[in-house]
């Protein structure tokens, strides 16, 4: 947490800041993504879709947000 | 089963799910998502493989595969392409399960970048863990009947030996071992990787495989949609030939017209 009340996180390897008190679902929405179409891993642990709306983003979190793409 | 029944009611079942098409296609390497969707349609495939990758958070509005190939109509089979350890593959499939909500997955653990040959020690280890976690892994593997048995014992729901290295298009290099795997397996066997053209797919089916999985042979054809059609026909033809039971080979000629009544 910093003086401006934002949290520092990494998302898919990129540094981002989000307001304190943001849920993971809100963060995903703010990125322009539909939480129903992605999977979220926080600090190497899956965050079940059902709890994305309750779990709050913590300062220093490392997120991987993935989806399905073409592949063989 | 007679050949006649074979045409109308020839299905195969993996982990309790029954499919009519015996062709599984990948969704990589296409020129566009439109072409990809058209090729899937032309192939008649009911299952497509997909990869699990980071979303592009800088540009979240890029076109998505799911907008072109509907996961409600076509079964998405998430893969672990690009994983070189059991841990990476398991992590990828846990994410895939969360993204899609299903347990049927394709496991592949690669040994090296040059050949993309499977690392069977890691593959077996990952299979063990995934099965314990409730996954139903269809497993990409070497064309080795003993390894295939070990995978089945570990709980693989399908055995998917390579015909040749991924993306090589070399065709089935070892028909003998593919056939041995088919004879020994109690779960579906699908040739995965190495198919280059239609006759390769027919050959896999003639050996008694339950299906064929391919990507590059269609995606890198000059006309991908036409090749998808060819592959559909080839898999069906090979399957029917297998059910029909081929003639015995002879070393010398045997005339087809009667010798009696010859003038």
Interface residues (C-beta under 8 A of the other chain):
Chain A: X11 X12 X13 X14 X16 X31 X32 X33 X37 X38 X39 X40 X41 X44 X46 X48 X49 X64 X65 X66 X67 X68 X69 X70 X71 X72
Chain B: X26 X27 X28 X29 X30 X33 X36 X49 X50 X51 X52 X53 X54 X55 X57 X58 X60 X61 X64 X65 X66 X71 X76 X78 X79 X81 X91 X94 X95 X96 X97 X98 X99 X100 X166 X167 X214 X215 X216 X219
